């Protein structure tokens, strides 16, 4: 519960500032309210992720926890299931980045337009790289794990595919003229 309160204390003011700027620009740009609600939710979500992965529960240490061996942590967690920690870490890493896949489908991105597979890898790599950088500049320590990148990437791709299948318009078969 504390995480939610702290996260909202960080994300809501950022979202409100974005909203006020957009309101001020209403005379300059045409506002489509349905799209604007999507933008507001994107700002709220992205700022919440920033809080969770870079600010919340960072400790200053002289060492860094890291894993560069793919699937090592995932396999360790799978062996621990039904452990709550294992389930929370696997599901949490899948779920935390899923909305990026949803927003990608609607052309809302934190990076310029690129292939979904590339996007799904870059976002988690940026997250983990920033966690490593934060350790080196003494702003706190979070574990850096290639398995987090793998799970976050899968989460983005799963959400994109689910969104695409839900919102994709059914195409009518081409009518061929018979001669």
C-alpha positions in Angstrom: 0.0 0.0 0.0 2.9 2.3 0.8 4.3 1.8 -2.7 1.0 2.9 -4.3 0.8 6.1 -2.1 4.4 7.0 -2.8 4.1 6.3 -6.5 1.0 8.4 -6.8 2.6 11.2 -4.8 5.3 11.2 -7.5 3.2 10.5 -10.6 0.0 12.5 -10.1 1.8 16.0 -9.9 3.7 15.2 -13.1 0.4 14.2 -14.8 -1.3 17.3 -13.5 1.5 19.5 -14.9 1.2 17.8 -18.2 -2.6 18.3 -18.2 -2.3 22.0 -17.3 0.2 22.5 -20.2 -2.1 20.7 -22.6 -5.1 22.9 -21.4 -3.0 26.0 -22.1 -2.2 24.8 -25.6 -5.9 24.1 -26.4 -6.1 27.3 -28.5 -3.0 26.3 -30.5 -3.7 22.6 -31.0 -7.0 20.8 -31.6 -7.7 18.6 -28.6 -9.4 15.2 -29.1 -10.5 14.3 -25.7 -10.4 10.5 -26.1 -6.8 10.8 -27.3 -6.0 13.2 -24.5 -7.2 10.8 -21.9 -5.0 8.2 -23.4 -2.1 10.6 -23.2 -2.8 11.4 -19.6 -2.9 7.8 -18.7 0.4 7.3 -20.5 2.1 10.1 -18.6 0.7 8.7 -15.3 1.9 5.2 -16.1 5.3 6.3 -17.4 6.0 8.5 -14.4 4.9 5.6 -12.1 7.3 3.3 -13.8 10.1 5.8 -13.4 9.3 6.0 -9.7 9.2 2.2 -9.2 12.4 1.3 -11.1 14.6 4.2 -10.3 13.5 5.9 -7.1 11.5 3.5 -4.9 13.5 1.5 -2.4 17.0 2.3 -3.6 19.8 1.8 -1.1 23.3 3.2 -1.2 25.8 0.3 -1.2 29.5 -0.2 -2.1 28.5 -3.2 -4.2 26.1 -4.0 -7.0 23.9 -7.0 -7.5 23.9 -8.1 -11.1 23.2 -11.1 -13.3 24.4 -11.2 -16.9 23.5 -14.9 -17.5 20.2 -15.2 -19.4 17.5 -17.2 -17.6 19.6 -17.8 -14.5 17.3 -15.8 -12.1 14.2 -17.0 -13.9 15.2 -20.7 -13.5 16.0 -20.1 -9.8 12.6 -18.5 -9.3 10.8 -21.3 -11.2 12.4 -23.8 -8.8 11.1 -21.8 -5.9 7.5 -21.7 -7.1 5.0 -21.5 -5.3 7.2 -19.1 -3.3 5.5 -15.7 -3.1 8.8 -13.9 -3.9 9.3 -16.0 -7.0 5.8 -15.4 -8.3 5.9 -11.7 -7.5 9.3 -11.2 -9.3 8.4 -13.1 -12.4 4.8 -11.7 -12.7 5.9 -8.3 -11.6 8.6 -8.1 -14.3 6.2 -9.3 -17.0 3.4 -6.9 -15.9 5.3 -3.7 -15.1 6.2 -3.0 -18.8 3.1 -4.5 -20.4 1.4 -1.1 -20.8 4.2 0.0 -23.0 3.0 -2.6 -25.5 -0.6 -1.3 -25.2 0.5 2.3 -25.7 2.8 1.3 -28.6 -0.2 0.0 -30.5 -1.9 3.5 -30.2 1.3 5.3 -31.3 2.2 6.5 -27.8 5.9 5.9 -27.2 8.8 7.0 -25.0 11.1 6.4 -28.0 10.6 7.3 -31.7 8.7 4.9 -33.9 10.5 1.6 -34.4 9.7 -2.1 -34.8 7.9 -3.5 -31.7 10.6 -6.1 -31.1 13.3 -3.5 -31.0 11.2 -1.2 -28.9 10.4 -4.1 -26.5 14.1 -4.7 -26.0 15.3 -1.1 -25.8 12.8 0.0 -23.0 14.0 -2.7 -20.5 17.7 -2.2 -21.5 17.3 1.6 -20.7 15.7 0.8 -17.4 18.4 -1.6 -16.3 21.2 0.6 -17.7 19.9 3.5 -15.7 19.8 1.4 -12.6 23.5 0.6 -13.2 24.3 4.2 -13.9 22.6 5.3 -10.7 24.8 2.9 -8.7 28.0 4.4 -10.3 26.9 8.0 -9.6 26.0 7.0 -6.0 22.2 7.6 -6.3 21.3 4.2 -5.0 21.4 0.6 -5.9 18.9 -1.7 -7.6 19.8 -5.2 -8.9 20.7 -5.2 -12.6 19.5 -8.4 -14.2 19.4 -9.6 -17.8 16.3 -11.7 -16.8 14.5 -8.5 -16.0 15.1 -7.3 -19.5 13.8 -10.6 -20.9 10.7 -10.6 -18.8 10.0 -6.9 -19.4 10.4 -7.4 -23.2 8.1 -10.4 -23.2 5.6 -8.3 -21.2 5.7 -5.5 -23.8 5.3 -7.9 -26.7 2.5 -9.9 -25.1 0.5 -6.7 -24.3 1.1 -5.4 -27.9 -0.2 -8.7 -29.4 -3.2 -8.8 -27.1 -4.0 -5.1 -27.9 -3.6 -5.7 -31.6 -5.8 -8.7 -31.6 -8.5 -6.8 -29.6 -8.5 -3.6 -31.6 -7.5 -4.8 -35.1 -10.3 -4.2 -37.6 -11.5 -7.1 -39.4 -10.6 -6.8 -43.0 -13.0 -7.7 -45.7 -11.7 -10.3 -48.2 -10.7 -8.8 -51.5 -13.4 -9.2 -54.2 -12.0 -10.7 -57.3 -13.6 -10.0 -60.6 -14.2 -13.0 -62.7 -13.8 -12.7 -66.4 
